[in-house]
Amino acid sequence: MGNVWGINDSVKIDALITSGSLFLGTDTSFGPAVFGVGSGVALDRNKGNDIRAFFSLGKNW
């Protein structure tokens, strides 16, 4: 859980954001392959969920 507030912002518990992620990786002939999915969920039910996906193939240089 967490969030970022400015100096003059009021800090409220319902503004906290929870998050989670799941990653899967394996070795391939092209190098490592990684796929991941993450989601940030606001405690305020009026805000939508933010889902992101990640894919990487090969070595990082």
N, C-alpha and C positions, 0 to 999 in steps of 0.2 A: 504494500500500500504506500501511496505517496502522492505528491503533487508539488507544484511550484507556485509560490505566491510572491507578489511584489511587496515592497516595503510598506506601502499604504493599503494593501489589501487586507480584508478581514479573513482570518483562517477559520474555516468551517469544516466539521467532520464530514458532512455530506458531500464535500468537494473532493474527498480522497478518491483515488483511482487504484483499483486492483488490477493486476496483470498476471499473465501466465504464458508459457510458451512450450512448444514441443519440437524437438529437432531429431532428425534421423540422418545418419551419415554412413558411408561405405567407401571402400577403395574400388576404383575402376581402372581400366586401362588408360584413361585420360588423366588420372589423378583422383584425389578425393572428391566425392560428391556429397553435398549436404543440402537437405531440404528442411525448412522450418516454418512453423506457423505460430504467430503470437497474437494475443488479444488483450486489449486494455478495456476494462469495464468500469464505468463510473458508478458510484453508489447512488447518485441521483438518477432515478428511473426515467427521467425525461430526456436524458442524453443517450445517444446511440452507442453501440459498441464499435470499437475500432479494431479491425482484423487486418493483419499484414502477413504476407508470405515471403519466404526467402529461398533462393536457390543459388548454389555455387558449384562450379565444376572446374577442377584443376587446381594447381598450387597457387597460393598467394605470393606475389613477388613484392 
